[in-house]
Amino acid sequence: MLRETKHLMTETDTRKLTESDAEVTFVGRSNSGKSTLINALCQKKNMARVSQVPGKTRTINVYEVKPYRWIVDLPGYGYAVGSKLGKAEFGPMIEEYLTTRNNLCMVFVILDAVAGPTNLDISMISWLVHNSSPFKIIVNKIDKVGPSKLDVRKKEIADELMVDTADIFWISSKKKIQIEPLQKLIATLLGV
């Protein structure tokens, strides 16, 4: 389904991105597991570079599923390694991407199951709602929550976000839990 995906380009300026026919993007705080999730979805080990240092991804990384059909990994928000100038660039870069891409089908907001929604995650979701952007919430790393505590944790996170637990993708990129339904949705959105 997404196995043919390959790295297409890395860019620091949204205006330099070419046009796509359809694209989905992943946003989330640094260390939420965006790159690991993209690798799991595409059944690749190292296509999206996974950093041991939160905030290392400072670029827009584009992966092509089929010609002109993209998965886009945006820089993590929140914790960033480097200068204050570098940190200040992330907000405008993400916002410009989200507001200028004509064929953006879906924004996937990735949260960490252990950390739960941060103020930045809630701000991002509020911004997407305010801008009428289509989005889905993914809670990653559910394998790090004990099985006996998972249902309680799901309810806590859903309540905090004021959504139903069924409206959230509950996954583990590492253990490949519930990856397939997300793969199918992305394939449908991208028309592949």
Secondary structure as the mmCIF struct_conf table of DSSP 4:
data_model
#
loop_
_struct_conf.conf_type_id
_struct_conf.id
_struct_conf.beg_label_comp_id
_struct_conf.beg_label_asym_id
_struct_conf.beg_label_seq_id
_struct_conf.end_label_comp_id
_struct_conf.end_label_asym_id
_struct_conf.end_label_seq_id
TURN_TY1_P TURN_TY1_P1 ARG A 3 GLU A 4
STRN STRN1 LYS A 6 GLU A 11
BEND BEND1 THR A 12 THR A 12
HELX_RH_3T_P HELX_RH_3T_P1 THR A 14 LYS A 16
BEND BEND2 ASP A 21 ASP A 21
STRN STRN2 ALA A 22 GLY A 28
STRN STRN3 ARG A 29 ARG A 29
TURN_TY1_P TURN_TY1_P2 SER A 30 ASN A 31
BEND BEND3 SER A 32 SER A 32
HELX_RH_AL_P HELX_RH_AL_P1 LYS A 34 LEU A 41
TURN_TY1_P TURN_TY1_P3 CYS A 42 GLN A 43
BEND BEND4 LYS A 45 ALA A 48
HELX_LH_PP_P HELX_LH_PP_P1 ARG A 49 SER A 51
BEND BEND5 GLN A 52 VAL A 53
TURN_TY1_P TURN_TY1_P4 PRO A 54 GLY A 55
BEND BEND6 THR A 59 THR A 59
STRN STRN4 ILE A 60 LYS A 66
TURN_TY1_P TURN_TY1_P5 PRO A 67 TYR A 68
STRN STRN5 ARG A 69 ASP A 73
HELX_LH_PP_P HELX_LH_PP_P2 LEU A 74 GLY A 76
STRN STRN6 TYR A 77 TYR A 77
BEND BEND7 GLY A 78 GLY A 78
BEND BEND8 GLY A 82 GLY A 82
HELX_RH_AL_P HELX_RH_AL_P2 LYS A 84 THR A 100
TURN_TY1_P TURN_TY1_P6 ASN A 102 ASN A 103
STRN STRN7 LEU A 104 ASP A 112
TURN_TY1_P TURN_TY1_P7 ALA A 113 ALA A 115
HELX_RH_AL_P HELX_RH_AL_P3 ASN A 119 HIS A 130
TURN_TY1_P TURN_TY1_P8 ASN A 131 SER A 132
STRN STRN8 PHE A 135 ASN A 140
HELX_RH_3T_P HELX_RH_3T_P2 ILE A 142 LYS A 144
BEND BEND9 VAL A 145 VAL A 145
TURN_TY1_P TURN_TY1_P9 PRO A 147 LYS A 149
HELX_RH_AL_P HELX_RH_AL_P4 LEU A 150 LEU A 161
TURN_TY1_P TURN_TY1_P10 MET A 162 MET A 162
BEND BEND10 VAL A 163 VAL A 163
HELX_RH_3T_P HELX_RH_3T_P3 THR A 165 ASP A 167
STRN STRN9 ILE A 168 TRP A 170
STRN STRN10 SER A 172 SER A 172
TURN_TY1_P TURN_TY1_P11 SER A 173 LYS A 176
STRN STRN11 ILE A 177 ILE A 177
TURN_TY1_P TURN_TY1_P12 GLN A 178 GLN A 178
HELX_RH_AL_P HELX_RH_AL_P5 ILE A 179 LEU A 190
TURN_TY1_P TURN_TY1_P13 GLY A 191 GLY A 191
#
